[in-house]
């Protein structure tokens, strides 16, 4: 069996602030070890359930957070950025199940630890066919595009609650979100066993979980935090401005629609302070 792991960082054991997830801050080294430990617990659980291969995609920030020298046996790591499928790079139809480790709730989730959606400094909200979505829901449909079921999500209790809207998904809450920058955290000695046990159980029952399949027609609406982001995102002919800070992307193919949206967000993020104001 093959397992795909997308590993973010804000939902890792003990993380409660953005600084703990940034290589520019002093605590980062400590918390990347805790992230790696959460990923390793998921790999161990997958291995306990018979997985022969586990591909881990580092999915946070510059995507160079997981420590390869500490990665568990059977694990293979995709590290680095500039990935067309972003947090789902490397997924394909050969995998039996997907795990999302150290995930966070979408922007605007009350009590969600470091809640945001894709690019927190630029994106206010993303809607998929009218429904507010975060990275969890967006990426679950990328897995579903390849007929791979999402079976496990770890993070705070808020993202676990959102994940459990998907039938059959197991969740491991490593902390209880109290505010965007506060949580009641469980110690690593407990979360490691929780994640390992849930990962094994999730993989053993993966055949009972249906993939989250995209609809036949896709409409993404992205609301940025500033008007220039929306304006410059429309340099792409396939992106339509539908409000002062909102753009819309439509397509019949989910991956195409996702790539168009991600390109619009990249451009919008860079335009928020003026594209050429680098002096």
Buried (B, 14 or more C-beta within 10 A) or exposed (E): BBBBBBBBBBBBBBBBBBBBBBEEEEBBEEBBBBBBBBBBBBBBBBBBBEBEBBBBBBBBBEBBBBBEEEBBEBBBBBEEEEBEBBBBBBBEEEBBBBBBBBBBBBBEBEBBBBBBBBBBEBBBBBBBEEEBBBBBBBBBBBBBBBEBBBBBBBBBBBBBBBBEEBEBBBBBBBBBBEEBEBBEBBEBEEBBEBBBBBBBBBBBBBEEBEBBEBEEEBBBBBBBBBBBBBBBBBEBEBBBBEEEBBBBBBBEBBBEBBBBBBBBBBBBBEBBEEEEEEE
